[in-house]
Amino acid sequence: MPTITLQPDEIAETRALLDDLAGRHASLEDEAFLNEADLAAHDLPRRVRRAVREFRLYEPASAMLIVRGWPVDEDRIGPTPVHWQQHGPENDTRQEDMLLLLLGSLLGAPIGWSTQQGGRVVHDLLPIKGHEHEQVGTGSEELITWHVEDAFHPYRGDYLGMMCLRNPDRVPTTFAPISKVNLPPDRMAVLASPHFVIRPDNSHLPRNGAGVNGRTPAEEALVSKAYHKIEQMCASPEHIPVLFGDPGAPYVRMDPYFMDPPEDPAARESFAELMREVDAALEDCVLEPGDVCFIDNYQAVHGRKPFKARYDGRDRWLKRINVVRDLRKSREARLSATSRVLY
């Protein structure tokens, strides 16, 4: 898979940029920083910008790009938090959060969901006690079945970005580009027809996003409305194709764990064959501390192997962002033209 490794001069150049931004912005989640991020991203090293630009422009069949070599300071980031809501003063990840956001801004606009991790744009992927057997990024002992991120939603991200802060057990991210799927034309035609439904995944349910403090009554009303939309999508999911775009090089939209078997026999058989092809193409990608991975969410599926969490401050810890190429298409779901949170 395409990989670019940061050189010492590029690390120094990037650190100077991050120090400047951190000195001018109190929070990475503020609109002021998010609105500047795409401009500031053009001060990243030119070689890095070129690699990310080419990934966006040429849509390579590999569907993944890794930027490697950022030095993660174990003492500065502190112990892995016990929950995404419970960062302490010892958890200083501003540089890593900023770097992930800047790189993502070269691909498009990072977004957040009001129904996911309190509307934050940068998410924490870390094990939470009680989530061991959940199909969510904060689970651990459950295999996260391969899927397209937020496949159920029409405003899902074009790209998924993840940055590894800690991965002592070398837990693999699983990954398969749709380009490795080889099905006959009649099967592809069925998969490109609206026979399929995808229900919202567990990360958008109230039990995994509730308890966020600091919202105004108006914001709480909007979040309640967003959860109502999720309930409607669960009750009456839209029938969609799982393959779309260019028939010769299709995009993909599926999440088998949250899909019902199609009523049409040909659709059931075609989807079963598609799943077998993806299973055969699936490979492991072990992210090391300092690795930033971008997955083309229209051209690939991903998942995660199970692991046993220790809850000792040393568990696997990744940061995650979702990036859309066209922020404008979700305008009806956002409070303003510049807001990045979808309700």
Summary of the structure (lengths in Angstrom):
residues: 343
radius of gyration: 19.6
end to end distance: 34.7
largest distance: 59.7
contacts: 1077
relative contact order: 0.22
helix: 36%
strand: 19%
